[in-house]
């Protein structure tokens, strides 16, 4: 699974670096280094929505505060399917 995080200037200001850190911690905690790949991307064109994170064609708007819930629901949930 590839998870792409926007690291463009707008998302950077809104906390993309912290979101990357949280996702890296969750991947290590769940020992998913071989199943989840984090990628960075500049501007996904959704600047007003917050930090954009993409899985497949689905785009999510994250903040550092909701990143753990996103990981549990979207990443772990999709891996269990």
Secondary structure, DSSP 8 states (H G I E B T S, - for coil): -EEEEE-SHHHHHTTHHHHHHHHHHHHHHTT-TTT-EEEEES--S-GGGSEEEEETTEEEEE-GGGHHHHIIIIIIHHHH-
